[in-house]
């Protein structure tokens, strides 16, 4: 798989590049600015772009705007935002149209290299990867007509893991449940939320996020 990296810290940029190369990724470009990132995406057609939110020159939202631009202009390129900042508005914008090939991870919470590589690979293959803190924050946001009020604690756990991008088998492994039990939980969750139960894992993420966003 081909990857490009946009990160203003040279140590982080080279560190991520080294981890990806060790996992058999072809890092075709690394840079520190959004403009350079867009140029590399256009030139090399990578499978995934790993982007920090805040890039030079202002260190505000250059990376965010570049990520959204890539999503709009190059839909075949997966976009994984890796940032130290939790910005729910960004999460909703990033997944506004589709969760396919998109992810948002928090730097300080990446504690396992294999999990990070798995997330990059999943996004590159058209799946999704969302930090559990972001999902939990979205799920816990209260509304006047709280659509999640009818979920049991176990169903809420399954919903959080599902929205992270985990498969039913992944949820079963995490919660030490049978696959059949997880399938029943997922079916009940969609029923209570009034969402269709069909579709891929990434479409399930989109359904959950769009429902919360509405």
C-alpha angles and dihedrals in degrees: 000000000000120000139182125197130207112190128138095211107083092204093053092042094052092040093055091044090053093050091050094048090050087055091053097259118144105229100205096176145005127187145154104229135066093231091055090047092055090048092052093047090051093045102042105028095218125195092232140015119206109206137183115216097228116051135160142316098034099007090220119104105330092116092048093052091047091050092052090046091053091048090053100040103031108034092169091064116086115224121210115184112204112186142151089226127085106214114168092190089061092049091055093046093047092054097033097114103019139349091214110120097001136114143168121200131173114233097217092053098053100105102153125057094205091054090051093049090048090052092050091049092047092052091045089054092052099266129113140249123194126175111249091233091058092047093046091050092051093046093047095051107115126225130188090251093035102204091198096054091097095056120103118231090257092049089051090053090051091047092053092050091045091052090051087065099258120150122234089260090050090052091048091052093047096049096033093240134135118262090242091055091052091049089055092049092049091049092051092047093053090045093053092046093045093238128138114259097212129088139064126308091261092051088052089056091050091050092053095046094045091049091052090045092054 
